[in-house]
């Protein structure tokens, strides 16, 4: 047995012992487990420690927004979980003679991103525990201290209700090899992170939920409330220095409201770059890596707008929280079409709605297919056209996409920090991944008197039109 097998094997052994102890918990017991764990990552004193540790260790985002993120996502995940039934009989259809019973999955391995090293595991843990499962967290190597902090809080929550602490564990010295071994030994994988992480999860031979790459695009139509749209887009793009994969990377704005929308963004605090500044910015956003391949500069990921601007020799106000770059030809070979992983927003102009749809398609085909699109309009026809044509798993209408995609108190999306993007992105689901994805279901079927239609009832109309 290799050292990696031993390290992960010990974690999995402890997880299985802990999971067996809660396998027969009542719904009330497991719901109290979720409440207790959630409180430990929701109360002000603990959130502050999580947020400060995450920013200090990773250098990404900012403390105030991370505190807000914990407040929204942890409470949202808890409320979503409390709505569900995950113990015993969870559904019955007397007419069809069907009853469904929930069972645990077992031990779940969760790979988490460096951009959200405490809010992501805290929110996912609630959904995983709801199914009476155990969790082993594999953090990004650059966020291992953050993982320990949040896991220690969650383990305290388990102790408080008499549940085994080893329902929540983490890989103390994370590495690619250990993550791969974890995926090999657990029962199910939840991979929240970059394409490499997701691909590894799906290649592990174990069932996995992965998420697709972000590159959220929002349309601002001619009938939009410009002040409202500008405020929501700015807030979403600036929040936590755009650590969220749902943060708008581009907006596609109707020609008649284009200037007003830019003025609205300026009024919020965005800095709109000149053509020369755009070129200077491009040279620091994308740089050659060690292999000489042009890629995102790690130094700009989830950094503040003034910091990124200063790297490009651009002077912006200290209060600026977003940089806006105007783009002209979406079909040109431009890196600005993709995800920037930073508070940089690209703006594209359109003149009719079909052109807008084409721009959105081009942008998301370049990166982010299957993730999300948005639209600021009151025109039901526009909304339906976007919904019918766009390969997005979720479309936000008149909402800030970073806080809205994963569910919020003002929409009906299931609360989550992990967004499935369907086969468009190589994922197994288009859903917001929450508690229902972490249970097995036993179907019990009882017979009833046969109900079989005559052939003519099924095909008469068809035969009449096409012949028999």
C-alpha positions as CSV (number, residue, x, y, z in Angstrom):
1,X,0.0,0.0,0.0
2,X,1.4,3.4,-1.0
3,X,1.6,6.3,1.5
4,X,-1.2,8.2,-0.3
5,X,-3.4,5.1,-0.1
6,X,-2.7,5.0,3.6
7,X,-3.4,8.7,4.2
8,X,-6.7,8.6,2.4
9,X,-7.6,5.2,3.6
10,X,-7.4,6.3,7.2
11,X,-9.7,9.3,6.5
12,X,-12.2,7.1,4.6
13,X,-12.2,4.5,7.4
14,X,-13.0,7.1,10.0
15,X,-15.6,8.6,7.7
16,X,-17.3,5.2,7.3
17,X,-17.4,4.6,11.0
18,X,-18.9,8.0,11.6
19,X,-21.4,7.7,8.8
20,X,-22.6,4.3,10.1
21,X,-23.4,6.0,13.4
22,X,-25.9,8.4,11.8
23,X,-27.3,6.1,9.1
24,X,-30.4,5.5,11.2
25,X,-30.8,9.1,12.5
26,X,-34.3,10.4,12.4
27,X,-35.2,13.4,10.2
28,X,-35.2,15.6,13.2
29,X,-31.8,14.4,14.3
30,X,-30.1,15.0,11.0
31,X,-31.9,18.3,10.5
32,X,-30.4,19.4,13.9
33,X,-27.0,18.3,12.7
34,X,-27.4,20.6,9.7
35,X,-28.6,23.5,11.9
36,X,-25.7,23.1,14.3
37,X,-23.0,22.9,11.6
38,X,-24.6,25.8,9.7
39,X,-24.6,28.0,12.8
40,X,-20.9,27.4,13.4
41,X,-20.2,28.8,9.9
42,X,-22.9,31.5,10.1
43,X,-22.4,33.2,13.4
44,X,-20.5,36.5,13.2
45,X,-17.4,35.6,15.2
46,X,-16.7,32.5,13.2
47,X,-17.5,34.0,9.8
48,X,-15.0,36.8,10.5
49,X,-12.2,34.2,11.2
50,X,-13.1,32.3,8.0
51,X,-13.2,35.4,5.8
52,X,-9.9,36.9,7.2
53,X,-8.1,33.5,6.9
54,X,-9.3,33.0,3.4
55,X,-8.2,36.5,2.2
56,X,-4.9,36.4,4.1
57,X,-4.0,32.9,2.8
58,X,-5.1,33.2,-0.8
59,X,-4.9,36.9,-1.5
60,X,-8.2,36.7,-3.3
61,X,-11.4,38.6,-2.6
62,X,-12.1,40.8,0.4
63,X,-13.2,40.2,3.9
64,X,-16.4,42.2,3.9
65,X,-17.8,40.4,0.9
66,X,-16.8,37.0,2.1
67,X,-18.7,37.6,5.3
68,X,-21.7,38.5,3.3
69,X,-21.3,35.4,1.1
70,X,-21.2,33.2,4.2
71,X,-24.3,34.8,5.5
72,X,-26.3,34.3,2.3
73,X,-25.0,30.9,1.1
74,X,-24.8,29.1,4.4
75,X,-28.3,30.2,5.5
76,X,-29.6,29.6,2.0
77,X,-28.2,26.1,1.9
78,X,-29.6,25.3,5.3
79,X,-33.1,26.6,4.4
80,X,-33.0,24.6,1.2
81,X,-31.9,21.5,3.1
82,X,-34.6,21.9,5.8
83,X,-37.3,21.8,3.1
84,X,-36.2,18.3,2.0
85,X,-37.1,14.9,3.4
86,X,-34.1,12.5,3.4
87,X,-35.1,9.9,5.9
88,X,-37.5,7.0,5.4
89,X,-40.6,7.4,3.2
90,X,-40.1,10.6,1.2
91,X,-42.7,10.3,-1.5
92,X,-45.9,8.2,-2.2
93,X,-48.2,7.9,-5.2
94,X,-51.1,5.7,-4.3
95,X,-52.5,5.8,-7.8
96,X,-49.4,4.4,-9.3
97,X,-48.6,2.2,-6.3
98,X,-45.1,3.8,-5.9
99,X,-43.4,4.6,-2.6
100,X,-39.9,6.1,-2.4
101,X,-37.4,5.7,0.5
102,X,-34.3,7.8,1.0
103,X,-30.9,6.2,1.8
104,X,-27.5,7.7,2.4
105,X,-24.9,7.7,-0.4
106,X,-22.0,7.1,2.1
107,X,-18.7,8.9,2.0
108,X,-18.5,11.9,-0.3
109,X,-15.3,13.6,-1.4
110,X,-15.6,17.3,-2.2
111,X,-12.9,19.2,-4.2
112,X,-13.1,22.9,-3.5
113,X,-11.7,26.0,-5.3
114,X,-9.1,28.4,-4.0
115,X,-11.5,31.3,-4.8
116,X,-14.0,30.3,-2.2
117,X,-12.2,28.2,0.3
118,X,-14.6,28.5,3.3
119,X,-18.0,29.4,1.9
120,X,-18.0,26.5,-0.6
121,X,-17.2,23.7,1.8
122,X,-19.5,25.2,4.5
123,X,-22.5,25.3,2.1
124,X,-21.8,21.9,0.5
125,X,-21.4,20.2,3.8
126,X,-24.9,21.1,4.9
127,X,-26.4,19.5,1.7
128,X,-24.1,16.4,2.1
129,X,-24.9,15.9,5.8
130,X,-28.6,16.3,5.1
131,X,-28.5,12.9,3.3
132,X,-26.8,11.3,6.4
133,X,-23.5,11.2,4.6
134,X,-19.9,11.8,5.6
135,X,-17.7,14.4,3.9
136,X,-14.0,14.5,3.2
137,X,-12.8,17.8,1.9
138,X,-9.9,18.1,-0.6
139,X,-9.0,21.8,-0.6
140,X,-6.8,23.6,-3.0
141,X,-3.2,23.4,-1.8
142,X,-3.1,27.2,-1.5
143,X,-6.1,27.2,0.8
144,X,-5.3,24.3,3.3
145,X,-5.3,26.6,6.3
146,X,-8.7,28.0,5.4
147,X,-10.0,24.4,5.0
148,X,-8.8,23.6,8.5
149,X,-10.5,26.7,10.0
150,X,-13.9,26.0,8.4
151,X,-13.7,22.2,9.1
152,X,-12.9,22.8,12.7
153,X,-15.9,25.0,13.1
154,X,-18.1,22.4,11.4
155,X,-16.7,19.7,13.7
156,X,-17.6,21.8,16.7
157,X,-21.1,22.0,15.4
158,X,-21.2,18.2,15.1
159,X,-20.0,17.8,18.7
160,X,-22.6,20.2,20.0
161,X,-25.4,17.8,19.0
162,X,-23.6,14.6,19.8
163,X,-22.9,13.6,16.3
164,X,-19.5,12.0,15.4
165,X,-16.9,14.7,14.4
166,X,-15.5,12.5,11.6
167,X,-18.6,13.2,9.5
168,X,-16.5,16.2,8.4
169,X,-12.8,15.7,7.6
170,X,-10.2,17.3,5.3
171,X,-7.0,16.4,3.6
172,X,-4.4,18.3,5.8
173,X,-1.6,18.5,3.2
174,X,-3.5,18.5,-0.1
175,X,-1.9,17.6,-3.4
176,X,-3.0,16.4,-6.8
177,X,-2.0,12.9,-6.0
178,X,-4.0,12.8,-2.8
179,X,-7.0,14.3,-4.4
180,X,-6.9,11.6,-7.1
181,X,-6.6,8.9,-4.4
182,X,-9.5,10.4,-2.5
183,X,-11.7,10.3,-5.6
184,X,-10.7,6.6,-6.0
185,X,-11.8,5.6,-2.5
186,X,-15.0,7.6,-1.9
187,X,-18.5,6.7,-3.0
188,X,-19.3,10.0,-4.8
189,X,-17.4,13.1,-5.8
190,X,-18.4,16.7,-5.8
191,X,-15.9,18.7,-7.9
192,X,-16.2,22.5,-7.6
193,X,-13.3,24.2,-9.4
194,X,-11.5,24.6,-12.7
195,X,-11.9,22.3,-15.8
196,X,-8.9,20.2,-14.8
197,X,-10.5,19.3,-11.4
198,X,-13.8,18.5,-13.0
199,X,-12.2,16.3,-15.7
200,X,-10.2,14.4,-13.1
201,X,-13.4,13.8,-11.2
202,X,-15.3,12.4,-14.2
203,X,-12.2,10.3,-15.1
204,X,-11.9,8.8,-11.7
205,X,-14.3,5.8,-12.3
206,X,-16.6,7.0,-9.5
207,X,-19.9,8.8,-9.7
208,X,-19.3,12.5,-9.8
209,X,-21.0,15.9,-9.9
210,X,-18.9,18.4,-11.7
211,X,-19.4,22.1,-12.6
212,X,-18.7,23.9,-15.8
213,X,-16.5,26.9,-16.4
214,X,-18.1,30.3,-15.9
215,X,-18.3,33.1,-18.4
216,X,-21.7,34.7,-17.6
217,X,-23.1,37.1,-20.2
218,X,-26.1,39.4,-19.7
219,X,-28.1,41.3,-22.2
220,X,-29.3,44.8,-21.5
221,X,-32.3,45.5,-23.8
222,X,-33.6,48.9,-24.9
223,X,-36.5,48.7,-22.4
224,X,-34.4,47.9,-19.4
225,X,-34.5,50.0,-16.2
226,X,-30.9,51.4,-16.8
227,X,-30.3,52.5,-13.3
228,X,-31.4,49.2,-11.9
229,X,-29.4,47.2,-14.4
230,X,-26.3,49.2,-13.9
231,X,-26.5,48.8,-10.1
232,X,-27.0,45.1,-10.3
233,X,-24.3,44.4,-12.9
234,X,-21.8,46.5,-11.0
235,X,-22.6,44.9,-7.6
236,X,-22.3,41.4,-9.1
237,X,-19.1,42.1,-11.0
238,X,-17.4,43.9,-8.0
239,X,-18.6,41.5,-5.3
240,X,-15.6,39.8,-3.6
241,X,-13.4,40.9,-6.6
242,X,-15.4,38.5,-8.9
243,X,-14.4,35.3,-7.2
244,X,-17.7,33.8,-8.2
245,X,-17.9,31.9,-11.5
246,X,-21.4,33.5,-11.9
247,X,-20.0,37.0,-12.0
248,X,-20.9,38.8,-15.3
249,X,-17.9,38.7,-17.6
250,X,-19.6,40.5,-20.4
251,X,-22.7,42.5,-21.0
252,X,-24.3,43.0,-24.4
253,X,-26.1,46.4,-24.5
254,X,-28.6,47.8,-27.0
255,X,-27.3,50.8,-29.0
256,X,-30.0,53.1,-27.8
257,X,-29.1,52.7,-24.1
258,X,-25.4,51.9,-24.4
259,X,-24.1,55.3,-23.3
260,X,-26.6,55.6,-20.5
261,X,-25.6,52.2,-19.2
262,X,-21.9,53.1,-19.2
263,X,-22.8,56.3,-17.3
264,X,-24.8,54.2,-14.9
265,X,-21.8,52.0,-14.3
266,X,-19.5,55.0,-13.8
267,X,-22.0,56.4,-11.3
268,X,-21.8,53.2,-9.3
269,X,-18.0,53.4,-9.2
270,X,-16.8,51.5,-12.3
271,X,-13.8,52.8,-14.3
272,X,-14.3,52.7,-18.0
273,X,-11.0,52.2,-19.8
274,X,-9.9,54.1,-22.9
275,X,-8.7,52.1,-26.0
276,X,-5.1,52.7,-25.0
277,X,-5.8,51.6,-21.4
278,X,-7.6,48.5,-22.7
279,X,-4.5,47.5,-24.7
280,X,-2.3,48.0,-21.6
281,X,-4.7,46.0,-19.5
282,X,-4.7,43.1,-22.0
283,X,-0.9,42.8,-21.6
284,X,-1.2,42.1,-17.9
285,X,-4.3,40.1,-17.8
286,X,-2.9,37.4,-20.2
287,X,0.7,36.5,-20.1
288,X,2.9,33.5,-21.1
289,X,3.1,30.7,-18.6
290,X,6.2,28.5,-18.0
291,X,5.5,26.6,-21.2
292,X,5.1,29.8,-23.2
293,X,1.4,29.4,-23.6
294,X,-0.7,32.7,-23.2
295,X,-3.0,32.3,-20.2
296,X,-4.6,34.2,-17.4
297,X,-2.1,36.0,-15.1
298,X,-2.5,34.4,-11.7
299,X,-1.7,37.8,-10.1
300,X,-4.9,39.3,-11.4
301,X,-7.3,36.5,-10.3
302,X,-9.8,37.9,-7.8
303,X,-7.6,41.0,-7.2
304,X,-9.0,44.4,-6.7
305,X,-9.6,46.8,-9.6
306,X,-7.0,49.4,-8.5
307,X,-4.4,46.7,-8.1
308,X,-5.0,45.3,-11.6
309,X,-5.0,48.8,-13.0
310,X,-1.7,49.7,-11.4
311,X,-0.1,46.6,-12.9
312,X,-1.1,48.0,-16.3
313,X,0.1,51.5,-15.4
314,X,-3.4,52.8,-15.3
315,X,-4.4,55.3,-12.6
316,X,-7.9,54.8,-11.2
317,X,-9.6,56.0,-8.1
318,X,-9.0,53.9,-5.0
319,X,-12.8,53.4,-4.7
320,X,-13.1,51.9,-8.1
321,X,-14.3,48.3,-7.7
322,X,-14.6,47.3,-11.4
323,X,-12.8,48.0,-14.7
324,X,-14.9,48.2,-17.9
325,X,-13.5,47.4,-21.3
326,X,-15.4,48.3,-24.5
327,X,-15.2,45.7,-27.3
328,X,-16.2,46.1,-30.9
329,X,-16.0,42.9,-33.0
330,X,-17.1,39.7,-31.2
331,X,-15.9,37.6,-34.1
332,X,-12.3,38.8,-33.9
333,X,-9.8,36.6,-32.2
334,X,-10.0,38.4,-28.9
335,X,-9.2,37.1,-25.5
336,X,-11.7,39.5,-24.0
337,X,-14.5,37.1,-25.0
338,X,-13.6,34.7,-22.2
339,X,-13.7,34.6,-18.4
340,X,-11.5,37.1,-16.8
341,X,-11.6,35.7,-13.2
342,X,-11.4,39.3,-12.0
343,X,-13.5,42.5,-11.6
344,X,-13.0,43.3,-15.4
345,X,-16.3,43.6,-17.4
346,X,-16.3,43.7,-21.2
347,X,-19.1,45.5,-23.0
348,X,-20.5,44.8,-26.5
349,X,-23.0,46.8,-28.5
350,X,-25.9,45.5,-30.4
351,X,-28.7,47.0,-32.6
352,X,-31.4,44.3,-32.8
353,X,-32.2,41.3,-30.6
354,X,-31.1,38.6,-33.0
355,X,-27.7,40.3,-33.1
356,X,-27.6,40.2,-29.3
357,X,-28.4,36.5,-29.3
358,X,-25.6,35.9,-31.8
359,X,-23.1,37.8,-29.6
360,X,-24.1,35.8,-26.5
361,X,-23.8,32.6,-28.4
362,X,-20.3,33.5,-29.7
363,X,-19.2,34.5,-26.2
364,X,-20.4,31.4,-24.5
365,X,-19.2,29.1,-27.3
366,X,-15.8,30.6,-26.7
367,X,-16.0,29.8,-23.0
368,X,-18.7,28.9,-20.5
369,X,-21.2,26.9,-22.6
370,X,-23.9,25.6,-20.4
371,X,-23.3,27.8,-17.4
372,X,-25.6,30.9,-17.3
373,X,-26.9,33.9,-19.2
374,X,-28.8,36.9,-18.0
375,X,-31.1,39.6,-19.4
376,X,-32.4,42.9,-18.2
377,X,-35.7,43.5,-19.9
378,X,-39.5,43.4,-19.3
379,X,-40.2,42.0,-22.8
380,X,-41.5,38.4,-22.4
381,X,-40.7,37.7,-26.0
382,X,-37.0,38.5,-25.5
383,X,-36.9,36.3,-22.4
384,X,-38.4,33.4,-24.2
385,X,-36.2,33.8,-27.3
386,X,-33.1,33.7,-25.1
387,X,-34.4,30.7,-23.1
388,X,-35.2,28.8,-26.3
389,X,-32.0,29.5,-28.2
390,X,-29.2,29.7,-25.6
391,X,-27.3,26.7,-24.3
392,X,-27.4,27.9,-20.7
393,X,-28.5,25.9,-17.7
394,X,-29.9,29.0,-16.0
395,X,-31.1,32.4,-17.2
396,X,-31.4,35.2,-14.7
397,X,-34.0,37.9,-15.5
398,X,-33.3,41.4,-14.1
399,X,-31.0,40.0,-11.4
400,X,-27.3,40.3,-10.4
401,X,-26.0,37.0,-11.6
402,X,-23.2,36.3,-9.0
403,X,-25.7,36.1,-6.1
404,X,-28.7,35.0,-8.1
405,X,-27.5,31.9,-10.0
406,X,-26.9,29.8,-6.9
407,X,-30.2,30.9,-5.3
408,X,-31.0,33.8,-3.2
409,X,-33.9,35.1,-1.0
410,X,-35.4,36.9,-3.9
411,X,-35.6,34.0,-6.4
412,X,-36.7,30.4,-6.6
413,X,-33.3,28.8,-7.6
414,X,-32.2,26.0,-5.2
415,X,-29.4,27.5,-3.0
416,X,-26.0,26.1,-3.8
417,X,-22.4,27.0,-4.5
418,X,-22.1,24.3,-7.2
419,X,-23.7,24.8,-10.5
420,X,-24.2,21.9,-12.9
421,X,-23.9,22.9,-16.6
422,X,-25.2,19.9,-18.4
423,X,-23.7,17.9,-21.3
424,X,-22.8,21.3,-22.9
425,X,-20.0,21.5,-20.4
426,X,-19.4,17.8,-19.9
427,X,-21.5,17.7,-16.7
428,X,-24.0,15.2,-15.6
429,X,-26.8,17.6,-14.6
430,X,-28.0,21.2,-15.4
431,X,-29.3,21.6,-11.9
432,X,-28.1,23.6,-9.0
433,X,-26.5,20.8,-6.9
434,X,-28.1,20.6,-3.5
435,X,-29.3,18.0,-0.9
436,X,-31.4,15.9,-3.3
437,X,-28.2,15.0,-5.2
438,X,-26.7,13.4,-2.1
439,X,-29.3,10.6,-1.4
440,X,-30.0,7.2,-2.9
441,X,-33.7,6.4,-3.4
442,X,-35.3,3.0,-3.2
443,X,-38.5,2.7,-5.3
444,X,-41.2,0.3,-4.0
445,X,-43.7,-0.7,-6.6
446,X,-47.0,-2.5,-5.9
447,X,-49.2,-3.9,-8.7
448,X,-52.6,-2.5,-9.9
449,X,-55.1,-3.7,-12.5
450,X,-53.5,-3.4,-15.9
451,X,-54.2,-0.2,-17.8
452,X,-53.2,-0.7,-21.5
453,X,-54.6,1.5,-24.3
454,X,-55.7,0.1,-27.6
455,X,-53.3,0.6,-30.5
456,X,-55.7,3.0,-32.2
457,X,-55.8,5.3,-29.2
458,X,-52.1,5.8,-29.6
459,X,-51.7,5.9,-33.4
460,X,-55.1,6.8,-35.0
461,X,-54.2,10.5,-35.5
462,X,-50.7,9.6,-36.7
463,X,-52.0,7.0,-39.2
464,X,-54.5,9.5,-40.5
465,X,-51.7,12.0,-41.2
466,X,-48.9,9.8,-42.4
467,X,-50.5,6.5,-43.2
468,X,-50.2,3.1,-41.5
